Amino acid sequence: MTTLFLFLSFIMASSDMTNQTALQKFIPPSIDCWKASDSSRLYTGEEIFDYMDGAGEIYRSYNFQQLIVQRYACPDQEEILVEIFDMGSARNAFGVYTYMQGRGTRVNIGQDGEYKMGLLCFWKDKYFVCIRIEKENQQASKAVFDLGKVIARAIPTEGKRPDILKHLPVNKYDVKSLRYFYRYEMLNIHFYIADGNILLLNDSTEGVLVRLKDDKSYFLLDGYPDKEQTDSAYDSFLTHYMPDSKGEGIVKTENKKWTACVKEKNYILIIFDAPTKEQAMISLDTFKRRLP
């Protein structure tokens, strides 16, 4: 029994080392005067909560796989913290990125790099990367950028953006407002719908939420794998969110604005907070015409 336990422990340790090595290859031992100040730390699955408490739920909602953390030190300079999240797929990495985006200026690092006040974030392939310093200064900020470029180059391939984004006319919405998800908990963080999953979202569905430029209303597009699930989700939304609409899919809400909903093929399209009934229907028609 002791021999079996030692063998299983060795296998588990070897697996952890392999995973760590896979992520470790993206991290250089030094950048400028900054050198790795201690060994990297690997977190997998539920262990993410040991590192970031409640915030880990965001990553778990996108099927987080593992995280490697590396700190860099330079004499008389800011510490640099690097976090590389393996999200398992490009759509998950992109989803986490959209949760974070909109806070800074776009930079040409990785895919959709963004920088603000000492924090550089980007995604590439199935990875989401954050590099940060507490206080900005010219030398430390440059090191953050240099480190980001090295890591981005080390990730060999780019990830494909979700196909659902092709149905959005870019000139109609604020690009920084885009949020991609497939679980209702994430949708509620960005725009509260209901306590329950009334749109029947799950790992086989996907959704994108944007804010429109013209009237500041919100547009939600949900895609489903088949007509049966689309019909069920549409009926559920009308029943729970707009029971007074008499099945027409449009209602004036308590804030004196309009919510409208239609289904088209395997998609549900919803406008929230439109200033008028007419504008809600015009916006829905604009988006509906872009569906395949």
N, C-alpha and C positions, 0 to 999 in steps of 0.2 A: 504493500500500500504506500509506503514511504517513497519507494522508487517511482511509482506511478505519479504521485503528487509532485515530485521533483521534476519529472519529465513534462507534465502539464504546465508547471510554472515556467520551465525553460521555453516551451512553445509559446506561451503567452508573452513572455518577455521578448522573445525573438520577433513576434508579430508587432509589438509596440515599437521595437527598434527599427523594423522595416518601414513602418508608417512614418516614424520620425525622420528617417533617412530620406524618404520620398519628398517630404516638405523641406528638410534641411538643405537640400541641394539648391533651393531657390535663395538661400540666405548667405551672403558673403561673410567672411570672418571679420572684415573691417571695411570702413569707408572713410577716406580722409584720415583724420586723427582718431576717429571713433573705432573702438574695438569691442567685440562681444565681451560683455562684462561678466557673464556667467553662462552656464549651460542653458540651451534652449529648453522650454517646457512644452510638453505635448498634452492636449486635452481632447478626449474623445467622448462622443455621446453626451450623457448627462453630466459628465465632468465639467462641461462648460460653465455650469452654475457655481462650481468651486472658484472659477476665475472671475465671473462677472455677475453673479447673483441673478436678479430678476431680468436684466437685459439679455441674458442668454435665451430667454423665451423667443425673442425675435428670430434668432438664428435657428432655433429648433423648429420654428414654424416654417422654415425653408429647408428642412431636412438636413441640417448641419451634420457633418461627418467628423471632422477633427480640426483642431486649431494648434498652430505652433506659435510660440511667443519668444521673441529674442530681444534682449536689451543691449544697448551699446553705450559705452562711456568714453568721454574724452576729458582730460584735465581742464578744469575751470570752464566747462561747457555744459549745456543742457544734455540730459540723458535722452537718447532716442529709443522709442519703443516700437517694435515691429510685430504686427499680428497678421498671420496668413491663415485664412479660413478655407478649408476644403469643404465645399458645399455639395459635392457629389455630382453636380451637373451644371451646365452653363446657365440654365434657366433659374436655378436656385441662387447662383452667384449674382446674376443680374437682378433678381428680385431683392436680395439683401442690399445691393447697391442702390436700387431705387428708393428703398426705405431711408437711406442716408443722404441721397442726392438733394441738391437745391440749396445747400448751405454755403457754397463757395464758388470759386472761379474755375472754369474748365482749364485743364492743362493736358498737354500731349504726353501722357504717361499711361501705359496699359490701355484698357478700354474705358473711355469716359472718365479719365482722371479728373479729380476735383480737389482743390486746395483751399483751406481757410484757416487762418490763425493757428498755424503750426500742425494742422492735420491734413494729411494727404490720403485720399482714398481712391481706389480704382478696382475694377474687376477684370479678369482675363481668364478665358476658358472656364473652368469650374471653381476658380479661386476668387476670393474677395480679400483685398489687402488694405490694411490701415497702417500708416506710419506717422508717429506724432512726437512732438516736443511740447513741453509745458509753456515755455516762453520763447517767442521768436527772436532771433537775431540773424544777421546776414549769413554768418558762417554755418550756424545750425540749420537754418532753412535750406541752404544750398545742399547740405549733407542729406537732408530729408529727400530732396528732389533726386540727388545722385543715387541714393539708396533705392528709391522707387524705380528709377530707370534700370538699375542692375537687376532687381527682382523681376520687373516686367519682361526684360529680355530673357531671363532664365526660364520663364514659362513659355514653352515652345509654340503653342497654338492659341489662336483666339477662339472665343466662344460665339455661337450663333445666337442672335437676339430672337426672342419668341416671335413666331409668325403672326400672332394676333396684333402686333404693333403695326403691321402693314395696313391695317384697316383704319388707322388714325391719320387724318390729314394734318401734317405737322404745323401748317400755318394757322390752324384753328385753336390750338391749345398752348399753354405755357409748358415748354419742354421740361422745365425743372419740377413741374408738379406731377409728372408721371410716376405712378406707383404700380408695380406689377406683383401679383400675388395669386394664390389659389386656395387660401383658407380664410374663412370669414373673420377669424380673430384679427388678421392683418388688415382686412378691409375696414373693420370697426376702428382700428387705430387711426386710420386716415380719414374715414368718414363713417360716423356711427350709423348703422342700419337698424340693428335689433340685437337683443341679448342672444337669441338663438340663431341658428344657421338657416335663415328663411330662404336664401338663394341656393341652398343645397350644394355649397362649394365643397370640393374634396380634391384629392391628389390627381384625379383624372380631369379636372376642370382647370380653367385659368381665367384670370380677370385683370383688367387694366383700368385705372382710374386717373382722369386728368381734369384740370380746371380750364375752362374755355376762356379765351381772351376777350371776346366781345362783351359778354354779359356776366362773367365771373361765376357762371353756373358750373356744376360738376357733371361730367359724363362718365358712366360706368359701362364697360363692355365685358360681358361674361361669355366664355365659350364652353360648350358641353360636348361630350363625345358622341351623343346621338340625340335624335328627336325626342325620344321618350323622356330622357333626363331634362331636356330643355323645357318640354311641356310641364313637367312636374315642378321645376323650379319657378317657372313663370306663374303657374297657378298658386304656388306657395307664397310668392312675393305679393301678388295681388290680394290674397286672403289676409295676410298678416300686416302688410305695410299700408295698403290702401283699400280697406274693406268698404269704404263709402264710394268707391269709384264705379260700382255697379258693373264691374268687369270691363270697363272702358280703358283702363290703364292710364288714367290721368286724374290728378286730384290737387286741390289747393291745400297746402299744409298750414300748420299753425303759425309759421313765420310769414304768412301772406304770399309765399312764393309757390311755384308749381313743380310737381314731380310727375314725370311721364315715363311710361314703360311700354316697350313693344318686344315681340319675339320675331326673329327672322332666321329661318333655317335652324342651325344649331347654336344660335346666339340670342342673348337677352341684352337689350340696350335700354339704359335708364338715364334720364336727365334729372338732376336734383337742383333745386333752388333757382329755377328759371324765373325771370321777372314777370313773364306773362305766359298765358296758356299757348298763345300763338308762337312765341319764341321757343317754347319747349318742343312743340311739334316740328318747327322748322329745323331745330338742331338734331332731333332724332332722324328726320328724313335725310339730312346731310350725311350723317354717319351710316345710315342704313344703305344708302346708295353705294357705299364703298365696300360692302360685303361681297364675297365671291358668289 
